[in-house]
Amino acid sequence: MAILLSLGTWQVKRLHWKEALIADIEARRNAAPLDLAGIEAILAKGGDVDYRAAAAEGTYLNDKERHFLATFRGRAGFYVYTPLQLADGRYLFVNRGFVPYELKEPAKRPQGLLLGPQSVEGLARARLSEKPSSLVPDNDEGKNVFYWKDLGRMAASTGLAADKVLPFFLDADATPVPGGMPEGGVTEIDLPNSHLQYAITWYGLALALAGVVIYGVFRRKT
C-alpha cells in the first residue's frame, strides 16, 4: 500500500513539474523575440535558452550549408543549417528549414539561397553536449550528412573558427522564402504528459488493494 501510494504521489509531483515546464516553454516561444545579445545574456547567467523567441540579422554563407537528416510532415529529407555571418564577424548557425532528399544540394534550389543582408526570426535552440544515444549513427561529414546536431563539428567542417560561432542554434520561423525551399517553421515541441493517468493507475491499485484487504478481514470475521 505504501509503495503504491508513494508512486501515485510521485506521479502527481511529476505532473505539476511537467505542466510548469510546458507553460514556461509556451511563454518563451510566444514572447517578443530577443536579440542575440539577450540570448547570450541568459546563457552567461546559466539560464536555458531553448525555445526562446529570438531574432538575428546577418548574411547567409550559403556555400557552407550543413544538412541534418530529418523527417517533416511525413516526408524524409534534411534540415538545412546555414551559418549567418553577423555584423561583428561572428556566426550563428540557422536551421532554415526542411528540404526533401532530391533538393539536398543548394544548386537545385537557387531561389532559396538568400543573398545580402537578411533578417530572421525563430526559436533559439540549445546545443547538444554529446550524442543523444549510442543508437544514433556517427555524423558523416564527408557526405555532409549529420545524424545529430553537433555544433562544434558543424562549424569545424565548414572551416569556421570555434570561438567565432555562437553556442546555440536558431530555428527559423515559417516565413516563406523564394522558391519555397527550405521550408521553415520546423521546430517540434513534443512533451508527453501522461502523469495524471499514471497517478490514477497507482492510486487505483492502492484502492483495489485496500478493498481486497477489507474483504479478506470481513470474510475471516464471518
ZISULPE-V13847 format. One record per pair of residues at least 12 apart in sequence whose ideal C-beta (glycine too) atoms are under 10 Angstrom apart, sorted by the first residue. I is the first residue (numbers start at 1). GAP is how many residues later the second one is. Records with the same first field share a line. If there is no record, write none. Layout:
BEGIN
I=GAP / GAP
END
This chain:
BEGIN
1=204 / 205 / 206 / 208 / 209 / 212
2=204
3=199 / 202 / 203 / 206
4=197 / 198 / 199 / 200 / 201 / 202 / 203 / 204 / 205 / 206
5=197 / 198 / 200 / 201 / 202 / 204 / 205
6=196 / 200
7=191 / 192 / 194 / 195 / 196 / 198 / 199
8=190 / 191 / 192 / 193 / 194 / 195 / 196 / 197 / 198 / 199
9=190 / 193 / 194
10=185 / 188 / 189 / 192
11=183 / 184 / 185 / 186 / 187 / 188 / 189 / 190 / 191 / 192
12=183 / 184 / 186 / 187 / 188 / 190 / 191
13=182 / 186
14=179 / 180 / 181 / 182 / 184 / 185
15=178 / 179 / 180 / 181 / 182 / 183 / 184
16=179
17=178
18=173 / 174 / 175 / 176 / 177 / 178
19=172 / 174 / 176 / 177
21=170 / 172
22=167 / 169 / 171
24=24 / 27
25=23 / 25 / 26 / 27 / 98 / 164 / 166
26=25 / 163
27=24 / 25 / 26
28=20 / 21 / 22 / 23 / 24 / 25 / 26 / 95 / 96
29=21 / 22 / 23 / 24 / 93 / 94 / 95 / 158 / 160
30=23
31=21 / 22 / 23
32=21 / 23
33=19 / 20 / 21 / 22 / 23 / 87 / 88 / 89 / 90 / 91 / 140
34=15 / 18 / 19 / 20 / 21 / 90
35=19 / 20 / 21 / 22
36=18 / 19 / 20 / 21 / 22 / 48 / 50 / 52 / 54 / 56 / 88 / 130 / 132 / 134
38=14 / 16 / 17 / 86
39=13 / 14 / 15 / 16 / 17 / 53 / 85 / 127 / 128 / 129 / 131
40=84 / 126 / 127 / 128
42=82 / 126
43=81 / 83 / 84 / 123 / 124 / 125
48=76 / 78
49=74 / 75 / 76 / 77 / 78 / 118 / 119 / 120 / 121
50=73 / 74 / 75 / 76 / 77 / 118 / 119 / 139
51=72 / 73 / 74 / 75 / 120 / 136 / 138
52=71 / 72 / 73 / 74 / 116 / 118
53=68 / 69 / 70 / 71 / 120
54=38 / 66 / 67 / 68 / 69 / 70 / 71 / 114 / 115 / 116 / 117
55=64 / 65 / 66 / 67 / 69 / 115 / 118
56=28 / 30 / 36 / 38 / 62 / 63 / 64 / 65 / 66 / 68 / 110 / 114 / 116
57=27 / 29 / 30 / 35 / 60 / 61 / 62 / 63
58=25 / 26 / 27 / 28 / 29 / 30 / 32 / 33 / 34 / 36 / 59 / 60 / 61 / 62
59=24 / 25 / 26 / 27 / 28 / 55 / 56 / 57 / 58 / 59
60=22 / 23 / 24 / 25 / 34 / 36 / 53 / 54 / 55 / 56 / 57 / 58 / 60
61=21 / 22 / 23 / 24 / 30 / 97 / 99
62=18 / 20 / 21 / 34 / 44 / 48 / 50 / 51 / 52 / 53
63=19 / 20 / 43 / 50 / 95
64=17 / 18 / 19 / 21 / 27 / 29 / 80 / 90 / 91 / 93 / 94 / 95 / 96
65=13 / 15 / 16 / 17 / 18 / 31 / 34 / 39 / 40 / 41 / 48 / 79 / 89 / 93 / 117
66=12 / 13 / 14 / 15 / 16 / 17 / 27 / 29 / 73 / 75 / 78 / 79 / 80 / 83 / 84 / 85 / 87 / 88 / 89 / 91 / 92
67=12 / 13 / 14 / 32 / 37 / 38 / 39 / 73 / 76 / 77 / 78 / 79 / 87
68=12 / 13 / 27 / 30 / 71 / 76 / 77 / 78 / 79 / 80 / 81 / 82 / 86
69=32 / 68 / 70 / 71 / 76 / 77 / 78 / 79
70=25 / 27 / 28 / 29 / 76 / 77 / 116 / 118
71=27 / 115 / 117
72=25 / 26 / 27 / 28 / 110 / 111 / 113 / 114 / 116
73=25 / 110 / 113
75=23 / 24 / 25 / 26 / 108
76=22 / 24 / 25
77=21 / 22 / 23 / 24 / 25 / 26 / 27 / 104 / 105 / 106
78=19 / 20 / 21 / 22 / 23 / 25 / 26 / 66 / 67 / 68 / 104
79=16 / 17 / 18 / 19 / 20 / 67 / 70 / 90 / 92 / 103 / 104 / 105 / 107
80=14 / 15 / 16 / 17 / 18 / 19 / 23 / 24 / 26 / 29 / 32 / 92 / 101 / 102 / 103 / 104 / 106
81=12 / 13 / 14 / 15 / 16 / 65 / 68 / 70 / 73 / 77 / 88 / 89 / 90 / 101
82=12 / 13 / 14 / 24 / 31 / 32 / 38 / 76 / 90 / 100
83=71 / 72 / 75 / 77 / 81 / 82 / 83
84=12 / 30 / 34 / 36 / 82 / 86 / 88
85=32 / 75 / 79
86=78 / 80
87=30
88=76
89=72 / 75
90=70 / 71 / 73 / 74 / 75 / 76
91=64 / 67 / 69 / 70 / 73 / 74 / 75
92=28 / 32 / 73 / 74 / 75 / 76 / 77 / 78
93=32 / 34 / 56 / 58 / 61 / 62 / 65 / 67 / 72 / 73 / 75 / 76 / 77
94=24 / 26 / 28 / 75 / 76 / 77 / 78 / 88 / 90
95=27 / 28 / 30 / 54 / 74 / 75 / 76 / 77 / 87 / 89 / 91 / 92
96=16 / 17 / 18 / 24 / 26 / 74 / 75 / 76 / 81 / 85 / 86 / 87 / 88 / 90
97=15 / 25 / 74 / 75 / 76 / 77 / 78 / 80 / 83 / 84 / 85 / 86 / 87 / 88 / 89 / 90
98=83 / 84 / 85 / 86 / 87 / 88
99=13 / 81 / 82 / 83 / 84
100=81 / 83
103=76 / 77 / 78 / 79
104=39 / 40 / 41
105=39
106=75
108=71 / 73
109=68 / 69 / 70 / 71 / 72 / 73
110=68 / 69
111=66 / 67 / 68 / 69 / 70
112=64 / 65 / 66 / 67 / 68 / 69 / 70 / 71
113=64 / 65 / 66 / 68 / 69
114=63 / 64
118=59
119=56
120=50 / 51 / 52 / 53 / 55 / 64
121=49 / 51 / 52 / 54 / 63
122=47 / 48 / 49 / 50 / 51 / 52 / 53 / 62 / 63 / 64 / 65
123=46 / 47 / 48 / 49 / 50 / 62 / 64 / 66
124=42 / 44 / 45 / 46 / 47
125=24 / 26 / 43 / 44 / 45 / 46 / 62
126=23 / 25 / 41 / 42 / 43
127=22 / 23 / 24 / 25 / 27 / 38 / 39 / 40 / 41 / 42
128=20 / 21 / 22 / 23 / 24 / 41
129=21 / 22 / 23
130=18 / 20
131=16 / 17 / 18 / 19
132=15 / 16 / 17
133=15
136=12
138=12 / 15
139=14 / 15 / 18
141=12 / 13 / 15 / 16 / 17
142=15
144=13 / 14
149=20
151=14 / 15 / 16 / 17 / 18
152=13 / 15
154=15
171=13 / 14 / 15 / 16 / 17
172=12 / 13 / 14 / 15
173=12 / 13 / 14
174=12 / 13
END
